[in-house]
């Protein structure tokens, strides 16, 4: 049976982090890898964009009088709410933000959306490497019957307390979590640094047991790296952020000094990040040639090629992917597969082949993120809604997760050891 605990749901509730938000009061967003529950690949430009001309429903340029006529129903509804709604007074700012969300949602594109100020700040902090939370420090899956540990962050309270992948949290401080929504359970685990939470854990077929975890201030990592048995180097990339290029080069330099026979790049549950960072990461493993194409609505294209100076362009390489590998992760994995630079192991990736640009709105009212292009792999494959197919399909079953086994990683080591 295929494990859904190790899969990102189609609603993209990916890689939720058991931490509490330090950015703004009460905003507890573990979904920080992407705004509005979707991954991002394009970095907001540092230039002012021209204001588009207003268009009427017929597609022609509208005059101010035509726009006034077009928006009469909106203002009529606005006035009716203020006159008739049972709970007064209304929050005009909330109504305005709701209208922005509705306008973006009407396009039917899940990646074109409105981000409230806190959400946009959360995204920026995470991608810039500034994201610090208070909590236990673990990636979790909220889509199972019980909140399930995907992986503790290295060195986190969850790691030190001995929590393992596949652990299910069935009670918190003695309160049964049966039937409780996973997101609500996640929030119950959150709390200030220094406080203790007692988690009742169900692991494998063992009897439930309690684990007391002292929460701490958690710096969300960009990557982890280490040497595995058999002289195999391993890099697990969590996000494509502002500091990823520098941190990856440092990690590769240290690993390559140990003369590994092969390298594993783990992109599982990596929901994406900056487009430019994706090109930088791919360029560490590809010495020249096309990384991806960006295709616009008018049919024109922009070509992104490998940048010189990559540190690991010759070492045998295997890339791990799964349903949680999206956006920038798919750019890198797709380029490495098409260029026959690496073998892909795992499960079909999420399939996000669209590029967004977020633009900050006036008066500190958040940002809108708009799909501006599609991207294609070097072989001109469009992966949106399809994903990347691994060269070696390997699932992680419920039994594997409960036993702490990782057959995908084992397969990668096997391939590199031959």
N, C-alpha and C positions, 0 to 999 in steps of 0.2 A: 504494500500500500504506500502510495506516495505521501510524504509528509507535507502537510500544509503549514506546519509550524516553522518550516524553513523556507517559506515562499512569501513573497510580497504580494498582497492581495491586489486585485485589479483596481481597487479604490486607492491604491498606492499608500497604504499605511505602512511605510517602510522604516525599518531600523529605528524604532522609537527608543529614546534614551531615558533611562530611569533617573531623571535629574529634574530639579525645579528651576524655573526660569529666573535668571538674575538680571535680565534686561529690563523687564517691566513688571510691575506688581500684578501677580495673579496670572500672567501669561505663561502657561506651562506647556511649551511646544516641544515635544520630542521630535516632531516632524521637521526638524531644522534642516534636513538635507535638501529641502525644496519648499518653496512657498505654496500655499493653497493645495497641499497634498500632491504636488507634482514636482519632478526634478527639473532643474534649470541647466542650460548649457551656455548661455550667452552672458557675458559680463556687461553691466550697464555702462554705456559710453560716457566719457567725461566731457561731452559736448552738448550744447543745447540743440534740440531737434526742432525743426520748423513746425509751426502749427499747421495741421492739415486744414484744407478748405472744407467748410461745411457742405454736406451732400444731402439732397432730399431723397425721398424714398424711390424716386425714379432714377437716381444715380447721377443727376445733373447738379451743378453747383447751385446751392440754395441762397436766396436773398434773405436778409434779416427778417423781412415780413413773412417769408415762407417758413422759416424756422420758428417764428413766433406762433404761426398757425399749427405747425407740426407738434409743438410742445404744449398746446392748450390742454389736451387730456391729462398730461402729467401734472400740470399745476392745478387742474381741477381735482385730481385725486389727492394731491398734497393738501389742498384746502379742506377737502372732505374729511381727511384723517384728523386734521386739527380741530375741526368742528364737531365730529361725531364719535371719535374713538373713545372707548369707555375709560381708559386710564390716561389722564392728563396730568401734567403737561408732557408732550412728546419730546423726544431727544432728536432735534433736527440734524445733528451730526450723524447719528445712527441711521436716520432715514436717508441721508445723502450717500453714506457708504453702502447702504443696501441697494440704492439705485445704481451705483457704480458696479457693484457685483452683478446685478441683474443684466446690465448692459453687456458686460463681458460674457456672461453665461449664455446670452441669447445667440451667440455665434456658434455654439455647439462644439467649440474647441476646448477640451479640458485643460489645455496649457495656456490659453489666453485668459487671464484672470486679474482680479483686483486683490491687492495685498494691503491689509490694514497696517498702520505705522509700526506696531509692535512686531508683526509678522515679517515685514520687510527688514526691520532692524535685526531680528533674529537671524534671517538669512545672511545678511551682510557680516554679522559677527562671526557666524560659523565659517563662512568661506574665507574670511580674512584671518582665521585662526585665533579669534578673540573670544570664543564661546566658552564660558565657564558657568557651570551649574552646581547646585547643591543636591546631592542624592547619593545613590549607591554605585552608579557607574556601570550600567549594563545595557546592551542592546536587547530589546525584547520584541515579542510578537504579540499583538493584542487581538489577533483574529481567531485564536484557539478557544476552547472551552474555558481554559484557565490561562492567565498571563504566563507566557513561556519565555524563559531565558534563551536568547539566540547566542549571546556570547558576553561574558564579563569583559570590561575594558582592562587591559593589562595594568596591574598595580592598583586597581580600584578597590574600594571596600567590598564590592561583590566578589572580586577575585580573591582577596585576602580571606573572605569568609568561606571560601570553598564552593561557591555556587558554580554550576556547570551548565553547558549547553543542554537544552532539553528539560531542565528543571522547571516544574510547574508550581506556581504560587497559588496554593489552595486556600490560604487564610492569611490575614494580616493582623498582627497584634490580637490573635485569638478570634477574629471576626471571619466567619466563613465567606469565601468569595464565590461560591457556587451560584451560577446564573447572573453574576454581576458583569456588566460590560467591561471589556478589557481596558478601554481607555480610562474608565473610572477606577479600576484596580491600579493602573499605573500611577494615577494621581495620588492614590492613597499611600503608595510607597514613597512618594516624594516627601521632602522635609528638610529643615535647616541642618547645616553642618553641625556635627557634634551630638545630634539626637540619635536615638536608637530605634530601629524598627525590627520587630520579630516576624519573620516570614516562615510560614509552614510550607514545607517543600515536599512535593511528590516526585520521586526520582525512580525511574524504572519500575520494578515490581516491589520496591522496598516499602516498608511501612512509612507513613508520613513522619517527618521530623522537623523540629524548629531550628532556625538559624537566626541569631541576633546579628544585625548588621548596623554598624555605626556610620551614619551618613557623613559625607565629607564634601568639600568643594572640589568639583571635577573639571579638569581641563580636558575638553574633548580632543582626542588625538587625531592627527592627519594620517598617520601610518604607524605600523609596527614592523620590525624586521628582525630576523635571527637566522642562524644556521641550523639546519635540520640534520638528522643522522644521515650518513652516506654522503656528506659533503655537498648538500643541496642548500642553496641560498633561498630565503623566503621573504617576500615583501607583501604585506597586506595593506592595501591602500583603502582608506575609509571615505575620502572625499577629495574632489579636485578643487582645492582652494588656492588662496593667494600665496601660501607658503609651501605648497606641495612640491613645486619644482626643486626648491633649495633642499627641503628635507629628504626628498627622494634621492637627489644626487649625493647627499651626505651618507644616506643609508647604503646606496649602491657602492660607493667608494669603500666603505668599511667592509662590506660583504665580499667584494671582488678582491680585496687584499688577502682574503683567506683562501683564494684559488678554488672556488667551488666548481664542480663539474656541470652544474646546471642551476637554473633559477626559476622559481615559481612566483608569478605575479597574481595575487589574489584580489579579484575585483568583485567578489560576492557581496551582495547587499550594499554596494556602492551606488547611490542614487544619482551621482553626477556632480556638477559644479561648473566652473568656468571653461568655456570653449578653448581659450588660449592655453589654459593649463593642460587640457587634454592633448593638444598638439605638442606641448613641451614633454609630457610624459611619454607619448608615442615615440618622440624623437630620441629618447634615451635608448630605445631598442631598435630603431630603424635609422640607417645612416643617410638615406636619400630617397627621393621619390614621393609620390602622393600619399597623404594621410587620409584626406577626405575631400569631398566636394560639397559646397554649399549652393543650393539651387533656389532661386527666388521665383516669385509669382509670375514674372514676365519671361521665365525660361532662361535667364542669364545665370551664369555660375561664377563662383569664386573657388579657386583651387588652393588648398592648404598642403604644403609640402613639408617633409621632415627638415628640421633645423640641425645644422652641423654640431658635432661635439658630443654626441651621445656616448655614455659610458659603457653600455651593455649591448652593443650592436652585434656581437659575435657569439656570446654565450648561449648554449641551448636553452630554450625558453618554453614554459607551459603557462597558460593563463587560465585561472579558475573563474567561471561565471555561473550565475543562476538567475532565477526570475527577478531577483533584486538588483541585478546589474543593469543600469539604465543610463541613457543619455551619454554623458562624457565617457562613462565606462565602456559603452558600446562603440564609441568612436575609436578608442584605443584598441579594444579587442577585435573589432572589425578590420582595422588597418593591419594588425599583426597577423590575422588569419588570411586576409586577401593577399598580403605580400609574402605569404608562406614563411613568415618569420617565427611563428609560434603555433603550437597546437592548443586548441580550446578544449577544456575538460569541464564537465558539470551538466547544467541544464540550460535550456533555451532562455536567452536573456529577455528583458522586459519588452523591448521594442519601442523606444522613443527616438524617432528620427526627425524631430523638429527642433528648431532653434528659436529661443525667445530673447527679447531685450526688455528688461525692466526700466521704466522711466518714472522718476520721482515726481509726484504731484505737488502742487502748490499748497501752502499753508499747513505743512506737516501732516498731510492726509494720506500718507502711504505711497503706493506706487501701482502702476498698471504694468502687467507683463504681457507682451503681445508676440504671437508667433510671426516671425518675419521671413523664415526660410525653412526648407527641408535640407537634410544632409544625406549624402550617399557615401558608401564605402569606396575604396580605390577601384573595385571592380564594378562600380556604379550600381550597387545593390541598395535598394531603399528598405530600411529595416523597420520603419514605423508601423506599429501594429503587428509586426511579424517576429522581430527579434533575431538574434544570431543563433545559429544551430552549432552546438559544440562538435568538434571532431570525435570526441569520445563522450557519449551520453552516460552520465553516472548520477543516480539519484541518491538522496539521503532519506532513508525511510524513518518512520517513527521509531523502529527498533534501534536503528543506528544512532539517532539523536538521543534516545533515552540511555543508551549505553556509552555515549560520549565518543562514538566512532565517527570518523570523517573519511568515507571511502573516496570522495572527490580528491582530497589532498593525497590520500594513499595512491590513487591512480597517477597523479602528477609525479609523485616521487618515483613510482615504478617506471614511467616513461623516460624520465631523466636518468635513471640508474642503468638503463640498458646500454 
